Amino acid sequence: MPAPRVTLLIDSLAAGGAQSQIVALAAGLQADGWPVRLAWYNDTVRFRTLPPGVETAQLPRNSRSDPRFPVALNRLMSRKNTDIVHAWLPAPALYAALAARLPGSAPVIEGVRCSASLFATQPNQGRACLAAALLAKAVTSNSRSSLDWLAQRGVSRKKMRFVGNILAPAIAARTPSTLAEREALLARLGLDPRRPPIVALGRFDAFKNQDGLLRALLALRAEGLEVPPLLLAGSQEDKARVATVREIAVSAGFSDLHIVEPQADVATLLEAARFSVLASRSEGTPNVVLEGLGLGTLVVATRVGEVPDLLQDGKTGLSCAPEDPEALREVLRRALALPAPARAELGARARADMLARFSAPAIVGQYQQVYAQVLGRG
């Protein structure tokens, strides 16, 4: 029996974890010989590079009322064009789940890519996610808390499946960058190559907690500890939050804060870091943690979402409770105190663990099982 034709749908190809993962899934399905199409409908902030050879489709949508969008979506979802649609994020999943009610449409799987705590602060996202989950044939998520949240609201456990993130093949097979390459990248970003920075990757928003991270480092600096430069790399659409972070640094006389746009060469940047930090208040499976561990970089993270499954404190990285400023200061203090050999030892154990558990074949295979079950083939 030929492999089913899979359509992956998302809102945009922006610089986010969901976007990087859906691109990795498309590449993995194609590598297994599965016909796959990657579709999106918002190209205003395109960032991701598309996998070579993967069929793509950009749906027209200049506004929510663009009449071309539902027509194009219905055509995309016709059984003549695809066997199954896997729609990621609440809005794309709800659009697809509603369109799937038309005769001749392929079944829809919703892909949830956040923890349940997001829905408390963004109730519209929660409502869209729940509606799509009730209508869809199946639900996948990289966060167990989101699956629990849906189950508490009437979604059957039988139709839900936890699937972790894919460790990008480029990272799994990567030859580490050279010292010269790392120093050149830091210099291009305006940093002193002789002083490896603390790196925090992620868009500026309330959940990523860049302001809390900066305050924790400034508190350690006030105690007399030497604090390396802090590099924050991520989307800056939330201008007010970026301004707040800058003001905190200026008020404290901290001139070693560097804020840059998302970087294409994330791997070299993480390899160049003193260590990588995720200070988030909420996450699903944070891609930056997976990538940092997979590269052998020391990762410091709050225990949000699936972080406790990814990282073992003191064995493959360092972690602390979320939304606890004192705990964040203490884990950063531990990281700053680690000598280079100890950081390298933690990193080596982390990379070996990630390669064993989150390789592309392993995770892509789990998605293929879901597709087969929805289509009655498994």
C-alpha positions as CSV (number, residue, x, y, z in Angstrom):
1,M,0.0,0.0,0.0
2,P,1.5,3.4,-0.9
3,A,2.3,5.9,1.8
4,P,-0.6,8.4,2.4
5,R,-0.3,11.9,1.1
6,V,0.2,14.3,4.0
7,T,-0.5,18.0,4.0
8,L,1.1,20.0,6.9
9,L,-0.7,23.3,7.5
10,I,0.6,26.3,9.6
11,D,-0.2,30.0,9.7
12,S,3.3,31.2,8.7
13,L,7.0,30.3,8.3
14,A,8.1,32.8,11.0
15,A,11.0,32.4,13.3
16,G,9.3,30.1,15.9
17,G,9.7,26.7,17.4
18,A,6.5,25.4,15.8
19,Q,7.7,26.5,12.4
20,S,11.1,24.9,12.7
21,Q,9.5,21.7,13.8
22,I,6.9,21.5,11.0
23,V,9.7,22.0,8.5
24,A,11.7,19.2,10.1
25,L,8.7,16.9,10.0
26,A,8.2,17.7,6.3
27,A,11.8,16.8,5.6
28,G,11.6,13.6,7.7
29,L,8.4,12.4,5.9
30,Q,10.0,13.1,2.5
31,A,13.1,11.2,3.5
32,D,10.9,8.2,4.3
33,G,9.3,8.4,0.8
34,W,6.0,9.9,2.0
35,P,4.3,12.4,-0.3
36,V,4.2,15.6,1.7
37,R,3.0,19.2,1.1
38,L,3.8,22.1,3.4
39,A,1.1,24.9,3.3
40,W,0.8,28.2,5.0
41,Y,-1.2,31.4,4.6
42,N,0.8,34.3,6.1
43,D,4.0,35.2,4.4
44,T,4.7,38.6,5.9
45,V,7.3,37.4,8.4
46,R,8.8,34.5,6.5
47,F,12.0,33.2,8.0
48,R,12.3,29.4,7.6
49,T,14.1,27.8,4.7
50,L,11.9,25.1,3.0
51,P,13.2,21.5,2.6
52,P,14.5,20.9,-0.9
53,G,12.0,18.9,-3.0
54,V,9.0,19.3,-0.6
55,E,5.9,20.4,-2.3
56,T,4.7,23.8,-1.0
57,A,1.5,25.8,-1.1
58,Q,0.9,29.4,0.0
59,L,-2.8,30.1,0.5
60,P,-4.0,33.6,-0.4
61,R,-5.2,35.6,2.7
62,N,-4.8,39.3,2.9
63,S,-7.3,39.6,5.7
64,R,-9.6,37.4,7.8
65,S,-12.4,38.1,5.3
66,D,-10.4,37.4,2.2
67,P,-12.9,35.3,0.1
68,R,-10.0,33.5,-1.7
69,F,-8.8,31.9,1.5
70,P,-11.7,29.4,2.1
71,V,-11.8,28.5,-1.5
72,A,-8.0,27.7,-1.6
73,L,-8.3,25.9,1.8
74,N,-11.1,23.7,0.6
75,R,-9.2,22.8,-2.6
76,L,-6.1,22.0,-0.6
77,M,-8.0,19.7,1.7
78,S,-9.9,17.8,-1.0
79,R,-9.3,14.0,-1.0
80,K,-8.3,14.5,-4.6
81,N,-5.2,16.3,-3.4
82,T,-4.4,14.8,0.0
83,D,-5.2,11.9,2.3
84,I,-4.7,13.6,5.6
85,V,-4.2,17.2,6.9
86,H,-2.1,17.9,10.0
87,A,-2.8,21.5,11.0
88,W,-0.5,23.1,13.6
89,L,-1.6,25.9,16.1
90,P,-5.1,26.8,17.1
91,A,-6.2,29.1,14.2
92,P,-5.0,26.9,11.3
93,A,-6.3,23.8,13.1
94,L,-9.8,25.3,13.5
95,Y,-9.9,26.6,9.9
96,A,-9.0,23.1,8.7
97,A,-11.3,21.3,11.1
98,L,-14.3,23.4,10.0
99,A,-13.4,22.9,6.3
100,A,-13.1,19.1,6.9
101,R,-16.9,19.0,7.5
102,L,-17.5,19.6,3.8
103,P,-18.0,16.4,1.7
104,G,-14.9,15.1,0.0
105,S,-12.5,16.7,2.5
106,A,-9.6,14.8,4.1
107,P,-9.5,14.1,7.8
108,V,-7.8,16.6,10.1
109,I,-5.3,16.2,12.9
110,E,-4.8,19.2,15.2
111,G,-1.2,19.9,16.3
112,V,-1.0,21.7,19.7
113,R,2.3,23.4,20.3
114,C,2.1,25.1,23.7
115,S,1.5,24.4,27.3
116,A,-1.9,24.8,28.9
117,S,-0.8,27.9,30.9
118,L,-1.0,29.9,27.6
119,F,-4.7,29.5,27.5
120,A,-5.2,31.2,30.9
121,T,-3.7,34.4,29.6
122,Q,-5.0,34.0,26.0
123,P,-8.5,32.6,26.3
124,N,-9.3,33.0,22.6
125,Q,-6.4,30.7,21.8
126,G,-7.8,28.2,24.3
127,R,-11.2,28.3,22.8
128,A,-9.9,27.8,19.3
129,C,-7.7,25.0,20.4
130,L,-10.6,23.2,22.2
131,A,-13.0,23.7,19.3
132,A,-10.5,22.3,16.8
133,A,-9.7,19.3,19.1
134,L,-13.3,18.4,19.4
135,L,-13.8,18.5,15.6
136,A,-10.5,16.9,14.6
137,K,-10.0,13.2,14.2
138,A,-6.9,13.2,16.4
139,V,-4.7,15.6,18.4
140,T,-0.9,15.6,18.7
141,S,0.9,17.8,21.2
142,N,4.5,18.4,22.4
143,S,3.0,19.3,25.9
144,R,1.4,16.9,28.2
145,S,-0.2,19.7,30.1
146,S,-2.1,20.8,27.0
147,L,-3.5,17.3,26.5
148,D,-4.6,17.2,30.2
149,W,-6.3,20.6,29.7
150,L,-8.2,19.3,26.6
151,A,-9.2,16.1,28.4
152,Q,-10.6,18.0,31.3
153,R,-12.8,19.8,28.8
154,G,-14.3,16.7,27.1
155,V,-11.7,15.7,24.4
156,S,-11.3,12.0,24.4
157,R,-7.9,10.7,25.6
158,K,-8.1,8.0,22.9
159,K,-7.7,10.6,20.1
160,M,-4.7,12.4,21.7
161,R,-1.0,11.6,21.4
162,F,2.0,13.2,23.0
163,V,4.9,13.5,20.5
164,G,8.2,15.2,21.4
165,N,10.2,17.6,19.2
166,I,12.6,16.5,16.5
167,L,16.3,17.1,17.0
168,A,17.2,18.6,13.7
169,P,19.2,16.2,11.6
170,A,21.7,19.1,10.9
171,I,22.4,19.2,14.6
172,A,22.4,15.5,15.1
173,A,25.1,15.1,12.4
174,R,26.8,18.3,13.0
175,T,30.6,18.8,13.1
176,P,31.2,21.4,15.8
177,S,32.2,24.9,14.6
178,T,35.8,26.0,14.9
179,L,37.0,28.6,17.3
180,A,37.6,31.0,14.4
181,E,34.0,30.5,13.2
182,R,32.6,31.1,16.7
183,E,34.7,34.2,17.3
184,A,33.8,35.6,13.8
185,L,30.1,35.2,14.6
186,L,30.4,37.0,17.9
187,A,32.3,39.8,16.3
188,R,29.6,40.2,13.7
189,L,27.1,40.6,16.4
190,G,29.1,43.3,18.1
191,L,30.5,41.2,21.0
192,D,34.0,40.7,22.2
193,P,35.0,37.2,20.9
194,R,37.2,36.7,24.0
195,R,34.2,37.0,26.3
196,P,31.6,34.2,25.4
197,P,28.1,35.5,26.2
198,I,25.2,34.1,28.0
199,V,22.7,33.5,25.2
200,A,18.9,33.5,25.5
201,L,17.0,32.7,22.3
202,G,13.3,33.4,21.8
203,R,10.8,36.1,20.8
204,F,10.2,38.9,23.2
205,D,7.0,38.3,25.2
206,A,5.8,37.9,28.7
207,F,6.3,34.1,28.7
208,K,10.0,34.2,27.7
209,N,10.8,36.4,30.8
210,Q,13.8,38.2,29.3
211,D,13.3,40.9,31.9
212,G,13.4,38.4,34.8
213,L,16.6,36.9,33.4
214,L,18.3,40.3,33.2
215,R,17.2,41.2,36.7
216,A,18.6,37.9,38.1
217,L,22.0,38.5,36.4
218,L,22.1,42.1,37.6
219,A,21.4,40.9,41.2
220,L,24.4,38.6,40.9
221,R,26.5,41.4,39.5
222,A,25.5,43.6,42.5
223,E,26.9,40.8,44.7
224,G,30.3,41.2,43.0
225,L,30.1,38.3,40.6
226,E,31.6,38.7,37.2
227,V,28.7,38.5,34.7
228,P,29.4,37.9,31.0
229,P,27.6,39.7,28.3
230,L,24.0,38.8,27.8
231,L,22.8,38.2,24.2
232,L,19.1,38.1,23.6
233,A,18.2,36.9,20.1
234,G,14.6,36.8,19.0
235,S,11.7,38.5,17.2
236,Q,11.1,42.0,18.5
237,E,7.5,42.6,17.5
238,D,6.7,43.4,21.2
239,K,8.5,46.8,21.1
240,A,7.3,47.7,24.6
241,R,8.9,44.6,26.1
242,V,12.2,45.2,24.3
243,A,12.2,48.8,25.5
244,T,11.6,47.6,29.1
245,V,14.5,45.2,29.0
246,R,16.8,48.0,27.6
247,E,15.6,50.4,30.3
248,I,16.4,47.8,33.1
249,A,20.0,47.5,31.7
250,V,20.5,51.3,31.4
251,S,19.2,51.9,34.9
252,A,21.7,49.4,36.3
253,G,24.6,50.7,34.2
254,F,24.9,47.4,32.5
255,S,26.5,48.0,29.1
256,D,26.9,44.3,28.2
257,L,23.3,43.8,27.0
258,H,23.0,42.9,23.3
259,I,19.6,42.5,21.6
260,V,19.6,41.2,18.0
261,E,17.1,39.7,15.6
262,P,16.7,35.9,15.1
263,Q,19.8,34.3,13.8
264,A,20.0,31.9,10.9
265,D,23.2,30.2,12.3
266,V,21.7,29.2,15.7
267,A,24.0,26.2,16.1
268,T,27.2,28.2,15.9
269,L,25.7,30.9,18.2
270,L,24.9,28.3,20.9
271,E,28.3,26.7,20.5
272,A,29.9,30.1,21.1
273,A,27.9,30.7,24.3
274,R,29.2,30.5,27.8
275,F,25.8,28.8,28.3
276,S,22.3,29.0,27.0
277,V,19.4,30.1,29.2
278,L,15.6,29.5,29.0
279,A,14.0,31.6,31.8
280,S,10.4,31.0,30.5
281,R,7.3,31.1,32.6
282,S,5.5,28.7,30.2
283,E,6.5,26.4,27.3
284,G,5.5,23.2,25.5
285,T,8.7,21.4,24.4
286,P,11.1,24.3,24.0
287,N,13.1,23.8,20.9
288,V,16.0,26.0,22.1
289,V,16.5,23.6,25.0
290,L,16.5,20.5,22.7
291,E,18.9,22.2,20.3
292,G,21.3,23.4,23.0
293,L,21.4,20.0,24.6
294,G,21.9,18.4,21.2
295,L,24.8,20.6,20.5
296,G,26.5,19.8,23.8
297,T,26.1,23.4,25.1
298,L,25.4,23.9,28.8
299,V,21.7,24.6,29.1
300,V,20.1,26.4,32.1
301,A,16.3,26.2,32.1
302,T,13.3,26.7,34.2
303,R,11.3,23.5,34.7
304,V,8.4,24.4,32.4
305,G,6.5,22.2,30.0
306,E,8.6,19.2,29.0
307,V,11.9,20.6,30.3
308,P,12.0,18.0,33.2
309,D,11.9,15.3,30.5
310,L,14.6,16.9,28.4
311,L,17.1,17.9,31.1
312,Q,18.2,16.2,34.2
313,D,19.5,18.8,36.7
314,G,23.2,18.3,37.5
315,K,23.5,15.5,34.9
316,T,22.8,16.9,31.5
317,G,22.2,20.6,32.4
318,L,20.9,22.9,35.2
319,S,17.3,23.7,36.0
320,C,15.2,25.6,38.5
321,A,11.5,26.2,39.4
322,P,9.7,28.7,37.1
323,E,8.5,32.1,38.2
324,D,10.9,32.1,41.2
325,P,13.4,35.0,41.0
326,E,15.5,33.6,43.8
327,A,15.7,30.1,42.2
328,L,16.7,31.7,38.9
329,R,19.5,33.6,40.6
330,E,20.8,30.5,42.3
331,V,20.8,28.3,39.2
332,L,22.6,31.1,37.2
333,R,25.1,31.3,40.1
334,R,25.7,27.6,39.7
335,A,26.2,28.0,36.0
336,L,28.7,30.9,36.4
337,A,30.7,28.9,38.9
338,L,31.2,25.9,36.7
339,P,34.7,25.6,35.1
340,A,35.0,24.8,31.4
341,P,35.7,21.1,31.8
342,A,32.6,20.6,33.9
343,R,30.5,22.5,31.4
344,A,31.9,20.3,28.6
345,E,31.2,17.1,30.6
346,L,27.5,18.1,31.1
347,G,27.3,19.0,27.5
348,A,28.7,15.7,26.2
349,R,26.2,13.7,28.3
350,A,23.3,15.9,27.1
351,R,24.2,15.4,23.4
352,A,24.4,11.7,23.8
353,D,21.0,11.6,25.5
354,M,19.3,13.8,22.8
355,L,20.7,11.7,20.0
356,A,19.3,8.5,21.6
357,R,15.8,9.9,22.3
358,F,14.9,12.6,19.8
359,S,16.4,11.6,16.5
360,A,14.3,12.5,13.4
361,P,13.5,8.8,12.5
362,A,12.2,8.2,16.0
363,I,9.9,11.2,16.2
364,V,8.8,11.1,12.6
365,G,7.9,7.5,13.1
366,Q,5.5,8.4,15.9
367,Y,3.7,10.9,13.7
368,Q,3.4,8.3,11.0
369,Q,1.7,5.9,13.5
370,V,-0.9,8.6,14.2
371,Y,-1.5,9.2,10.5
372,A,-1.9,5.4,9.9
373,Q,-4.3,5.1,12.9
374,V,-6.5,8.0,11.6
375,L,-6.7,6.4,8.2
376,G,-7.4,3.0,9.6
377,R,-4.1,1.5,8.5
378,G,-2.7,0.7,11.9
